[in-house]
């Protein structure tokens, strides 16, 4: 007998731009932020090789429910702290959102129960002449109340980006049995990669002072990759 069909449920779709910083941080304190039975699963290859923590800055242009109606006003800006993970018992892999900060209080506490309200400011500029790729600047300020702050300004030389489709399972540390599936159409470029020898970052000013992650961003962290995705269109499903 053939197994029954495996149905998925569309829960949302969105479009956004994203700037991701890939870090290699100390393994022991990182494990303390994960639930029992899960381990960090750092990238074994590729432009973010050895990265075990991702800090992503997202400017979401539109956020829609399955009927095409705006969710919580339809747009927001947020920052995600995520760990690539592996479950010991099953070998399941994906990403775990250990914290996110949003400027939209209507979506609290978020799908994974780890979202906090913050004041988030984003400024971006890009320019060039004729067919040249040109240069761009991204600047972010994140203020989660009295819990700390994040300041980021990065200026980089652009190139011709790549277009790809991706699929990822994203888990909650509070309910690790829960996950969502993200299928995305992405235009992105790697502007810094230690493993690949790429570095088109001309200036980077980064300050991370988050009380709950002082054990991770203690001065020993290494920034191993910077990826810019000016366009991401994705659909989000429940299994």
N, C-alpha and C positions, 0 to 999 in steps of 0.2 A: 504494500500500500504506500502510495506517495504521501510525504508529510504535508500537512495543511499549509496553505499559503501564509507567509509571514507579512503581516500588514503593518504599515507605518502610518502615523497620523501627522499631517502637516499642522504645525502650531503657529508658525510665523514666517515672514520673509522680510528681508531688509536690504538696504544698500548703504554703504558707508566707505569712508577712507580710513586707513589704518597705518600707524607707525609702530613697529615692534622692535623692542630691544631684547636681545638674547644674552643671558648672563650665565656664567658658571659660578655657583656659590658653594659654600661648604655643605657637604652632604649631610652631616650629622644634625645640624640645626634644621635643615630643610625637612628631614624626615619627621620632625616634631610637628610640622604643620599639616601632615597627612594622617588620615585615619589608619587604624590597625589593618594590616593585610595589604597595604599599598606601599610601593617604593618609587622614588624618583627614577625616571627612565630617560637619561640624557641622550641626546642625538648622537648616533654612532658615526654618522657621515653627513656630508652636505655642508651648506654654508653656515649652519649653526652648530657644527660638530662640538660636542661636549657641553652644550648648553643644557641646564637643568631648571631654568627659571625664565619665564617670559613676562615682560612688562609691555602691554599693548595699549596704545592711545587711540581711541576710536571716536570719529566724528560721524555719527549716524544721521544720514540725510532723510531716511524714511524707514518707518517700522510699521508693518502691516500684519493684521491677523489673517486667518485663513480665508475670510470673506473679503479681503482687500481694504478693510477699514483701519484707520490709524490706531496704533496701540499707544496709550498714555500720551496723546498729543502728536504722536507720529515721528518725533525726532528727539535725540538726546546726544550728549557727549559723555563718554565714560572711559575709565581706565581699568584694565584687567590684570591681576597678578595670577599667573597660571603656571602649573607644574606639569611637564610631561611625565606620565605615570604608567605603572604596570601593576596589575593585581597579582599577588603571589600565587593564589590558589588556582586561578583560571588562566593566567597569562594575558588577560585582556589589557589592551593599551589604549591610551588616549591622552586627554588633557584634563587637569583638575583645577577648577577656579577656586583658589583658596581665599581670594578677596577681589571685589570690584568696587569701584567708586563711581557714582553717577551724579549728574547734576539734575536729574529728573526724579523728584520724590515720589511720583506716581507709580514707579515700577519697583519700589522697595517691597520686600527684601531681595528681589530678583529670583530668577528661576532656580538658582542653586542655594538660595538662602544666605548668601555671603556678601550682599551688596550694602554699602553704606552711602549715605548722602554726603556730597562734597560740593564745594564751589569749584567749577572747572572752566578754565578759560583756554581758548585755542585760537592762535593766529597763524596763518599760512600765507606764503607768497611764492610765486614762481614766475620766471621770465626767460626769454631767449629771443634770438633773432632768426627770422626765416625758418630754416629747417634744423637749426642746431637744437640740441636737447636742452641747453640752458642750465640754470641753477634754481634751487628752491630752498626755502627756509620754513621750518616748522617750530612753533613755540607753544609750550603747554605749561599751565600752572594748575596744580591740584591742591585743594585745601579741605581736607576732611575734618573740619572743626578743630578741636585741640589735639587731634590724633597725629599731627605732623604736617608734612608738605612734600610735594614733588615739584621741582622746576626743571624744565627741559627746553633747550634751544639747540637745534641742529641745522646746519647749513651744508648742502651737498651739491655736487655736480650730478646732473641727471644723465641717464643714458636711455637706450631703447629698452623698455620693460618687456617682460615675458608675460604671456597669458596662459593660464592653467586652470584646471578644475581640481578641487580638493574635496576630501571627505574626512570628517573627524568626529570622534565620539568625545563628548565633554561631560565630566562627572562632577558631582557635588561632594565635598569632604564631609558634610553633615549627614548626607544620605548617599553613601557611595554605591548603593544598588540602583540609584537613579542616574540616568544620563540622557542627553539629547544628541541627535545626529545633525551635523552641519554639512550641507553640500553647497560648495561655493564656486563661483566663476570669478577668477581673480586676475587683475593686472597688477604686477608687482615687480620691483627691482631691488636687488641686494646692493646696498651702498657701502656696507662694511662687512667683511667676513675674514676673520683671522685665519681660519682653516683654508680658505680659497685664495688668500692673498689679495683680496679686493679692498680698496679703501678710497672712496670718493667723497668721504666726509671731510669738509674743509674746516669746520668748527663744530664743537660739541661741548655744551655746558650743561652738566647734569648734577642735580642735587636731590638726593633721596633721604628724607628724614621722616620715616614712618615708625612710630613707637612700636607697633606690633611686629615689625620686621627688622628691628635693629640688630637681631642676631644674623640676618641674612645680608643686609647692606651695612656691614661693619668696617668697610674699607678694604676687605680682602676679596670682594667680588670682582670678577673679570667680565668686561663687556666683550663678547666674542662675535656679535653680529648685530647689524642694523638693517631692517627691511622696511621699505616703503611701499604701501599698496594704495595708490590713489583711487582705485575703484574696486570694490568687492560687492558682488550681488550674491545673496545666499538664501537658501531655504532651510528651515529648521524643523526637524521632525522628532516625534516621540516614537520609540520602537514599539 
